[in-house]
Amino acid sequence: MAQDNRIARRCERAVVTAYQELRLTGTDDVAAFNSCTTLYRIHHPEASVSEARRLVSEWIDHHVVQKKDGPTPGCDCP
């Protein structure tokens, strides 16, 4: 999980970290994804469910599936 330190946005870092930890503790993919979508919406209550799902899926794909570093598309928060 060391790559999380390179994630600039707090909400993105929280989502990726939560997803990884949920999966490590045996939570299935869909439940982990749904939890992370809820977590994103806690950080950004103004976001629609579809926007949250899109961003969470992009972030998980980028950081967890593809194991890439660097910026990702997303919200404008620091």
FIGU-248722 format. One record per residue (C-alpha): x, y, z. Coordinates in steps of 0.02 Angstrom, whole numbers, plus 50000, padded with zeros to 5 digits. Layout:
REM FIGU-248722
(r (X, Y, Z));
...
REM end
This chain:
REM FIGU-248722
(r (50000, 50000, 50000));
(r (50150, 50115, 49991));
(r (50087, 50190, 49829));
(r (49944, 50274, 49924));
(r (50070, 50405, 49983));
(r (50081, 50468, 49804));
(r (49895, 50501, 49790));
(r (49868, 50688, 49805));
(r (49680, 50700, 49839));
(r (49627, 50652, 50014));
(r (49463, 50578, 49954));
(r (49552, 50474, 49821));
(r (49681, 50412, 49946));
(r (49541, 50368, 50069));
(r (49444, 50273, 49936));
(r (49593, 50173, 49873));
(r (49655, 50133, 50048));
(r (49482, 50079, 50106));
(r (49457, 49970, 49952));
(r (49625, 49884, 49975));
(r (49598, 49854, 50160));
(r (49421, 49789, 50136));
(r (49480, 49668, 50003));
(r (49626, 49611, 50113));
(r (49505, 49570, 50254));
(r (49395, 49464, 50141));
(r (49260, 49584, 50087));
(r (49198, 49540, 49913));
(r (49230, 49659, 49768));
(r (49052, 49726, 49752));
(r (49032, 49761, 49938));
(r (49203, 49847, 49944));
(r (49159, 49951, 49791));
(r (48990, 50001, 49866));
(r (49073, 50049, 50030));
(r (49200, 50155, 49939));
(r (49064, 50241, 49839));
(r (48980, 50287, 50003));
(r (49147, 50346, 50073));
(r (49173, 50459, 49922));
(r (49000, 50533, 49947));
(r (49041, 50570, 50129));
(r (49189, 50673, 50067));
(r (49082, 50747, 49927));
(r (48897, 50750, 49974));
(r (48862, 50856, 49820));
(r (48913, 50712, 49705));
(r (48781, 50603, 49625));
(r (48787, 50416, 49650));
(r (48832, 50392, 49466));
(r (48975, 50518, 49478));
(r (49040, 50433, 49636));
(r (49032, 50262, 49555));
(r (49124, 50323, 49401));
(r (49265, 50404, 49500));
(r (49283, 50259, 49621));
(r (49292, 50134, 49478));
(r (49421, 50240, 49387));
(r (49528, 50259, 49543));
(r (49520, 50074, 49587));
(r (49562, 50027, 49409));
(r (49708, 50150, 49403));
(r (49786, 50118, 49573));
(r (49736, 49939, 49616));
(r (49707, 49846, 49453));
(r (49836, 49931, 49342));
(r (49951, 49979, 49487));
(r (49990, 50147, 49406));
(r (50057, 50301, 49490));
(r (50022, 50479, 49447));
(r (49870, 50588, 49430));
(r (49699, 50525, 49385));
(r (49542, 50612, 49328));
(r (49431, 50662, 49472));
(r (49366, 50798, 49582));
(r (49451, 50966, 49610));
(r (49486, 50948, 49796));
(r (49664, 50943, 49864));
REM end
